[in-house]
Amino acid sequence: MTMSMSQEQLEAEALELPVRERASLAHRLLEGLADTGHTKSRYTLKQGQYLSFIHYYTKIHGLPPSEADMQHYFRVSPPTVHQMILTLEARGFIERVPRTPRSVRLMIPRSDLPDLE
Protein backbone atom coordinates (compact mmCIF):
# COMPACT_ATOMS: atom_id res chain seq x y z
CA MET A 1 0.00 0.00 0.00
CA THR A 2 1.20 3.50 -0.79
CA MET A 3 0.32 6.74 0.91
CA SER A 4 -0.97 8.18 -2.39
CA MET A 5 -3.93 5.77 -2.48
CA SER A 6 -7.35 7.24 -1.73
CA GLN A 7 -9.20 6.31 1.45
CA GLU A 8 -11.70 4.27 -0.57
CA GLN A 9 -8.92 2.35 -2.35
CA LEU A 10 -7.22 1.57 0.96
CA GLU A 11 -10.48 0.36 2.50
CA ALA A 12 -11.26 -1.82 -0.52
CA GLU A 13 -7.79 -3.35 -0.49
CA ALA A 14 -7.92 -3.94 3.26
CA LEU A 15 -11.29 -5.69 2.99
CA GLU A 16 -9.75 -8.22 0.62
CA LEU A 17 -7.24 -9.30 3.27
CA PRO A 18 -7.93 -12.23 5.60
CA VAL A 19 -9.39 -11.15 8.95
CA ARG A 20 -6.15 -11.71 10.91
CA GLU A 21 -4.11 -9.65 8.46
CA ARG A 22 -6.78 -6.93 8.51
CA ALA A 23 -6.62 -6.75 12.30
CA SER A 24 -2.83 -6.66 12.25
CA LEU A 25 -2.85 -3.90 9.64
CA ALA A 26 -5.34 -1.84 11.63
CA HIS A 27 -3.24 -2.23 14.78
CA ARG A 28 -0.05 -1.13 12.97
CA LEU A 29 -1.81 1.87 11.44
CA LEU A 30 -3.18 2.99 14.81
CA GLU A 31 0.23 2.62 16.43
CA GLY A 32 1.77 4.67 13.64
CA LEU A 33 -0.79 7.43 14.08
CA ALA A 34 -0.22 7.52 17.83
CA ASP A 35 3.57 7.64 17.36
CA THR A 36 3.31 10.63 15.04
CA GLY A 37 0.79 12.51 17.15
CA HIS A 38 -1.99 12.45 14.53
CA THR A 39 -4.64 11.23 16.94
CA LYS A 40 -6.52 13.42 19.37
CA SER A 41 -5.33 12.89 22.91
CA ARG A 42 -7.42 10.24 24.62
CA TYR A 43 -7.37 10.04 28.37
CA THR A 44 -9.73 9.22 31.20
CA LEU A 45 -11.42 11.96 33.20
CA LYS A 46 -9.02 11.41 36.10
CA GLN A 47 -5.97 11.43 33.81
CA GLY A 48 -7.22 14.69 32.32
CA GLN A 49 -7.47 16.21 35.78
CA TYR A 50 -3.88 15.21 36.59
CA LEU A 51 -2.69 16.67 33.28
CA SER A 52 -4.56 19.94 33.94
CA PHE A 53 -3.18 20.09 37.47
CA ILE A 54 0.36 19.68 36.13
CA HIS A 55 -0.27 22.46 33.59
CA TYR A 56 -1.75 24.96 36.05
CA TYR A 57 0.66 24.19 38.89
CA THR A 58 3.61 24.71 36.53
CA LYS A 59 2.10 27.94 35.20
CA ILE A 60 1.44 29.35 38.68
CA HIS A 61 4.61 28.20 40.48
CA GLY A 62 7.11 28.23 37.62
CA LEU A 63 8.10 24.61 38.22
CA PRO A 64 6.28 21.27 37.90
CA PRO A 65 4.45 19.78 40.87
CA SER A 66 6.03 17.11 43.03
CA GLU A 67 4.23 13.83 43.52
CA ALA A 68 3.47 15.02 47.07
CA ASP A 69 1.76 18.13 45.66
CA MET A 70 -0.46 15.90 43.52
CA GLN A 71 -1.11 13.58 46.46
CA HIS A 72 -2.36 16.49 48.57
CA TYR A 73 -4.47 18.03 45.82
CA PHE A 74 -6.19 14.79 44.78
CA ARG A 75 -6.25 13.36 48.34
CA VAL A 76 -4.79 10.01 47.31
CA SER A 77 -1.91 7.82 48.46
CA PRO A 78 1.68 8.16 47.21
CA PRO A 79 1.48 4.88 45.23
CA THR A 80 -1.69 6.11 43.50
CA VAL A 81 0.03 9.29 42.32
CA HIS A 82 3.16 7.43 41.25
CA GLN A 83 1.12 4.91 39.25
CA MET A 84 -0.74 7.75 37.54
CA ILE A 85 2.57 9.40 36.61
CA LEU A 86 3.84 6.12 35.16
CA THR A 87 0.59 5.68 33.20
CA LEU A 88 0.65 9.23 31.82
CA GLU A 89 4.28 8.77 30.80
CA ALA A 90 3.61 5.41 29.14
CA ARG A 91 0.74 6.94 27.14
CA GLY A 92 2.98 9.78 25.98
CA PHE A 93 1.08 12.58 27.74
CA ILE A 94 4.04 13.58 29.90
CA GLU A 95 7.79 13.22 29.93
CA ARG A 96 9.93 13.00 33.04
CA VAL A 97 13.38 12.11 34.27
CA PRO A 98 13.15 9.07 36.59
CA ARG A 99 14.33 9.68 40.16
CA THR A 100 14.53 13.43 39.49
CA PRO A 101 12.10 15.56 41.49
CA ARG A 102 9.78 17.96 39.71
CA SER A 103 10.83 16.81 36.24
CA VAL A 104 7.34 16.23 34.82
CA ARG A 105 6.71 17.98 31.50
CA LEU A 106 3.48 17.96 29.50
CA MET A 107 3.75 16.60 25.97
CA ILE A 108 0.31 17.68 24.80
CA PRO A 109 -0.90 21.21 24.10
CA ARG A 110 -3.05 23.17 26.55
CA SER A 111 -5.89 23.09 24.02
CA ASP A 112 -6.15 19.31 24.51
CA LEU A 113 -6.55 19.60 28.30
CA PRO A 114 -9.87 19.71 30.17
CA ASP A 115 -10.69 22.39 32.72
CA LEU A 116 -9.37 21.64 36.19
CA GLU A 117 -12.25 20.84 38.54
N, C-alpha and C positions, 0 to 999 in steps of 0.2 A: 504494500500500500504506500502511496506517496501522499505528501501533504497537499498536493495540488488537486486531488480528487474532491468532488463536491460531497456535501454531507449525504445526499441521497445515494451517490455511488458507493460511499463507504458503508452505509447501512445495508445496501443490497449485497455487497461483497461479504460483509460480516454475517449476514443471514444464511449465506451458503456454507459457512463453516460448520463443522460438527459442534454440538453444544459445549463440550469441554473446551475446545479451542476458542469459541466465542466468549466464554466466561474468562478464560485466561487473557484474551485480548482486552476485554473490558477492564479487567483488573490492572493490566499494564498501562492502559490509557489513563485511568484514574490516578494511578501513582505518578505518572508523568505530569499530569496537570497539577497535582498537589506539589510536586517538586519544583515546578516553575512558577507557582503562585497564581495560576490562572483560575483557581476556584475561590469562591467567596469563603471567608473564614467561617468554619462551623465549630461551634463550641456549645457546651451546656450552659444553662442559665448561671449556675454557680461558677463555672470557669470564666464566663463573661464578667462576673462581678469581681473575681480576682484580677483579671486583666485590667478592668477599669480602675480598681484600687491601686494597682501598680502604676498606671498612667497618672492618676491624680496625685498620689503620694509623691511621685518623682517630680511632678510639676510644682507642687507646693513647697517641698523641702529641698529640692535641688539634688537629691540623691535617691536611689531606689529604696524601697522598704526592706527591712530585715524580715526574716521569717517570724520573729517575735512580734513585729508590728502587725503582720497579717493575722497572727494567732489572736492578738488582742482585739483587732477590729472585727474579725469573723466569729470570735468566741469559740474557737476550736482548739484541739490539742496540737502540740508540736508535730507529731507524726502525720496528722491530717494535712497541715500546711505543707510539710515537706513532700508528701505524696502528690499534692496538687501541683507544686512547683515541678516535680519530675514529669507529671502528665503534661503540663503546659509546654515544657521543654521538648518532650518527645513528639508532641503534635506540631511543633514548629512555631508556636505562638510567642515564645520567649526564648532568649538566649542567656546563658549564665556561665560563670566560671566556677566549677565545682570547688567546694571548700574555701571560697572567697566570699566574705560577707558583702551584702548589698551590691551584688554584681548582676542582678536581674535586669534584662533589657527587653522591651517589647519589640517584636518582629512584625507586628501588623499595624496598619495606620489607625489613628484615632477614629477615623470615620467608620471603621469596622467594629468599634467597641460600643457596648450598650451603656446607658446611663447608670451611674453608680447609685444603688438604692440604700 
